[in-house]
């Protein structure tokens, strides 16, 4: 079942987000299996990411590959919130 992943990152700047996005999408395993969509945006105190994945397992597999990249750039650990999607509509 598809899942919606929400990650709130207080203190993260747009520059940090962009830098890490480039590193992740430049990885040899990108696009990650099960990835559907991504959006990121500024909040009052940092950054937020909302992803759509084919399954929670697909997101976990991606996270295992992505975490070392994020940690190497000094990103603080964020706790993703994962929700089952009841409906997914794409173009």
Buried (B, 14 or more C-beta within 10 A) or exposed (E): EBBBBEBBBEEBEEEBBEEBEEBBEEEEEEEBEBBBEBEBEEEEEBBBBBBBBBBBEBBEBBBEBBEEBBEEEEBEEBEBEBEEBEEEEEE
